[in-house]
Amino acid sequence: MISGSGITTLHDRLVTRWHADDRPDANPETDAFLILVARQHRANFELWHIEDEARRPGATDAQLADVKRRIDATN
């Protein structure tokens, strides 16, 4: 059985790895369920970084529209 704390540990480990090596396939998991957990977390990781772009001070309307389209595509 996989614990909630095990999943959060996996999330933390993956975020650290993705910040060091930004390949989406940088996932060491072999368990089918954990692979799905990692894929979902990667989608959120990408979404959070795109959303951060929208929070930049001074972002123009055109930049915000581009970010919105990228958010929609990621979702």
Summary of the structure (lengths in Angstrom):
residues: 75
radius of gyration: 14.8
end to end distance: 29.2
largest distance: 47.9
contacts: 169
relative contact order: 0.11
helix: 72%
strand: 0%
